[in-house]
Amino acid sequence: MLATKTETRVSPDEANRSAAPLPYGPARKALDLAVRRLDQAELQREPNEMSEALAGISRCYRALSAWAPAIDYMQQALRWTHAVGGVDHRVELLCEMAELACSSADAVESADSRAVHIARECARDRAFEAARIAIHAADAHWEIKVLLRVSDVLDRCGDHDDAIALQTRALTLISQHPDVAVDSAAPVSAAPAQLM
């Protein structure tokens, strides 16, 4: 059993009570299904299922541009990954959290400079953590994708030098593993112009 601090679960209706109500439609239906999946996962309290269910709710809130609950649920999902043991799932969620925090900063950019700074710091921290942990992966192809993904986040946050350093690390891995081909799904096109 995983011991975590008391988690407060917010229902979809309570999450944005002070904000505009969430729209009905496919994204809202997906959120309702994700909440039901979390209800099922809570019965078993299996760490991997809990983490996946919480991440699913976060993704639904992200699709609805409800940034605060999306970040909260992703942080809860990340806490559950400590009990899972492997690094792959944790790194995947760290990448998602970094992208989520970066998107939330972009969404409130003109409104609140303090909130933007906090969101970008969160994105940077998660991106660096993902890059640090990705080194433990057995699959060089996966590590390269992670490095390119987090370098894109750092570039969006304005950390161009760090983004280039991670892309250089990815290129070094590519040269060491010529059998590894980076597919078009990797954010190579998002590389800063200095590296091209």
C-alpha positions as a printed NumPy array, in Angstrom:
array([[  0.   ,   0.   ,   0.   ],
       [  1.369,   3.407,  -0.92 ],
       [  1.467,   5.955,   1.838],
       [  0.844,   9.413,   0.466],
       [ -0.413,  12.567,   1.987],
       [ -4.16 ,  12.874,   2.053],
       [ -5.378,  13.485,  -1.452],
       [ -8.423,  15.578,  -1.973],
       [-10.372,  14.362,  -4.911],
       [-12.321,  17.032,  -6.665],
       [-15.378,  16.074,  -8.646],
       [-15.664,  17.45 , -12.177],
       [-18.419,  19.792, -11.01 ],
       [-16.45 ,  21.138,  -8.05 ],
       [-13.177,  21.607,  -9.955],
       [-14.228,  24.76 , -11.769],
       [-16.982,  26.037,  -9.507],
       [-15.498,  29.54 ,  -9.49 ],
       [-14.741,  29.391, -13.212],
       [-17.09 ,  28.995, -16.11 ],
       [-18.841,  25.62 , -16.18 ],
       [-17.207,  22.922, -18.259],
       [-18.784,  22.475, -21.685],
       [-20.755,  19.361, -22.464],
       [-19.613,  17.296, -25.369],
       [-17.026,  14.616, -26.124],
       [-14.368,  16.057, -23.787],
       [-16.812,  16.245, -20.895],
       [-18.024,  12.686, -21.57 ],
       [-14.395,  11.527, -21.58 ],
       [-13.935,  13.22 , -18.204],
       [-16.968,  11.423, -16.79 ],
       [-15.542,   8.086, -18.011],
       [-12.13 ,   8.913, -16.54 ],
       [-13.721,   9.659, -13.159],
       [-15.486,   6.28 , -13.276],
       [-12.172,   4.61 , -14.077],
       [-10.646,   6.31 , -11.035],
       [-13.536,   5.078,  -8.883],
       [-12.75 ,   1.512, -10.003],
       [ -9.01 ,   1.973,  -9.432],
       [ -9.62 ,   3.278,  -5.913],
       [-11.304,   0.011,  -4.995],
       [ -8.084,  -1.91 ,  -5.681],
       [ -5.551,   0.842,  -4.818],
       [ -3.09 ,  -0.733,  -7.266],
       [ -0.396,   1.936,  -7.921],
       [ -0.205,   1.553, -11.701],
       [ -3.987,   1.673, -12.124],
       [ -4.275,   4.66 ,  -9.764],
       [ -1.562,   6.529, -11.639],
       [ -3.13 ,   5.797, -15.034],
       [ -6.613,   6.79 , -13.852],
       [ -5.417,  10.068, -12.334],
       [ -3.379,  10.863, -15.453],
       [ -6.469,  10.162, -17.566],
       [ -8.47 ,  12.717, -15.595],
       [ -5.636,  15.21 , -15.991],
       [ -5.641,  14.701, -19.76 ],
       [ -9.38 ,  15.307, -19.89 ],
       [ -9.062,  18.553, -17.942],
       [ -6.216,  19.586, -20.234],
       [ -8.465,  19.016, -23.262],
       [-10.984,  21.326, -21.592],
       [ -8.246,  23.932, -20.87 ],
       [ -8.945,  23.593, -17.147],
       [ -5.291,  24.006, -16.187],
       [ -5.434,  23.986, -12.378],
       [ -7.265,  20.657, -11.985],
       [ -5.216,  19.154, -14.859],
       [ -1.984,  19.973, -13.024],
       [ -3.366,  18.788,  -9.685],
       [ -4.41 ,  15.391, -11.04 ],
       [ -1.122,  14.953, -12.906],
       [  0.799,  15.663,  -9.69 ],
       [ -1.268,  12.999,  -7.924],
       [ -0.553,  10.562, -10.773],
       [  3.169,  11.282, -10.454],
       [  3.079,  10.515,  -6.721],
       [  1.641,   7.078,  -7.459],
       [  4.465,   6.281,  -9.911],
       [  6.925,   6.05 ,  -7.018],
       [  5.236,   2.81 ,  -5.958],
       [  5.228,   1.326,  -9.467],
       [  8.986,   0.841,  -9.571],
       [  9.847,   1.279, -13.251],
       [ 11.063,   4.5  , -14.788],
       [  9.193,   4.439, -18.105],
       [  5.785,   5.397, -16.773],
       [  7.247,   8.015, -14.438],
       [  9.254,   9.652, -17.235],
       [  6.205,   9.665, -19.511],
       [  4.157,  11.464, -16.858],
       [  7.009,  13.876, -16.116],
       [  7.075,  14.797, -19.804],
       [  3.309,  15.273, -19.808],
       [  3.512,  17.393, -16.658],
       [  6.224,  19.574, -18.19 ],
       [  4.149,  20.061, -21.358],
       [  1.027,  20.722, -19.304],
       [  2.734,  23.355, -17.153],
       [  4.188,  24.992, -20.266],
       [  0.766,  25.096, -21.939],
       [ -0.815,  26.575, -18.826],
       [  1.87 ,  29.289, -18.791],
       [  1.127,  30.062, -22.439],
       [ -2.607,  30.275, -21.673],
       [ -2.245,  32.848, -18.876],
       [  0.759,  34.707, -20.281],
       [ -0.837,  38.131, -20.48 ],
       [ -2.914,  37.773, -17.328],
       [ -0.542,  37.064, -14.438],
       [  3.243,  37.201, -14.698],
       [  3.734,  35.462, -11.311],
       [  1.546,  32.534, -12.378],
       [  3.455,  32.314, -15.666],
       [  6.778,  32.239, -13.817],
       [  5.586,  29.5  , -11.446],
       [  4.194,  27.401, -14.318],
       [  7.398,  27.736, -16.344],
       [  9.533,  26.812, -13.33 ],
       [  7.37 ,  23.721, -12.839],
       [  7.775,  22.85 , -16.539],
       [ 11.565,  23.257, -16.314],
       [ 11.839,  21.187, -13.13 ],
       [  9.798,  18.316, -14.577],
       [ 11.658,  18.458, -17.892],
       [ 15.056,  18.241, -16.193],
       [ 13.845,  15.429, -13.941],
       [ 12.58 ,  13.473, -16.964],
       [ 15.905,  13.944, -18.766],
       [ 17.822,  12.85 , -15.66 ],
       [ 15.759,   9.703, -15.151],
       [ 15.602,   8.798, -18.862],
       [ 19.269,   7.846, -18.778],
       [ 18.224,   4.665, -16.934],
       [ 16.18 ,   3.457, -19.899],
       [ 17.327,   0.313, -21.653],
       [ 15.923,   1.522, -24.982],
       [ 18.056,   4.205, -26.661],
       [ 15.216,   5.059, -29.071],
       [ 12.901,   5.877, -26.177],
       [ 15.573,   7.958, -24.408],
       [ 16.157,   9.98 , -27.577],
       [ 12.434,  10.713, -27.873],
       [ 12.305,  11.821, -24.241],
       [ 15.302,  14.112, -24.677],
       [ 13.805,  15.725, -27.769],
       [ 10.435,  16.071, -26.071],
       [ 11.803,  17.814, -22.979],
       [ 14.143,  19.969, -25.046],
       [ 11.057,  21.265, -26.833],
       [  9.529,  22.199, -23.451],
       [ 12.708,  23.978, -22.379],
       [ 12.817,  25.854, -25.679],
       [  9.199,  26.977, -25.174],
       [ 10.153,  28.18 , -21.682],
       [ 12.994,  30.277, -23.125],
       [ 15.83 ,  28.002, -21.946],
       [ 17.421,  27.735, -25.379],
       [ 20.888,  26.753, -24.146],
       [ 19.537,  23.874, -22.054],
       [ 17.315,  22.79 , -24.945],
       [ 20.33 ,  22.68 , -27.255],
       [ 22.333,  20.725, -24.647],
       [ 19.623,  18.05 , -24.481],
       [ 19.357,  17.91 , -28.265],
       [ 23.128,  17.463, -28.425],
       [ 22.813,  14.599, -25.954],
       [ 20.118,  13.068, -28.183],
       [ 22.322,  13.47 , -31.282],
       [ 25.19 ,  11.783, -29.439],
       [ 22.908,   8.848, -28.659],
       [ 21.832,   8.689, -32.29 ],
       [ 25.469,   8.557, -33.401],
       [ 26.22 ,   5.818, -30.85 ],
       [ 23.202,   3.788, -31.974],
       [ 22.99 ,   4.159, -35.769],
       [ 20.313,   1.463, -35.871],
       [ 17.98 ,   3.802, -33.98 ],
       [ 15.94 ,   5.94 , -36.326],
       [ 14.015,   8.887, -34.942],
       [ 10.555,   8.793, -36.462],
       [  8.549,  11.773, -37.598],
       [  6.479,  11.755, -34.394],
       [  9.451,  13.06 , -32.407],
       [  9.549,  16.858, -32.146],
       [ 12.7  ,  17.251, -34.251],
       [ 11.123,  20.103, -36.197],
       [ 10.719,  22.004, -32.933],
       [ 14.499,  22.253, -32.534],
       [ 15.844,  25.781, -32.196],
       [ 17.318,  27.259, -35.352],
       [ 20.784,  27.403, -33.759],
       [ 21.046,  23.596, -33.918],
       [ 19.786,  23.235, -37.48 ]])
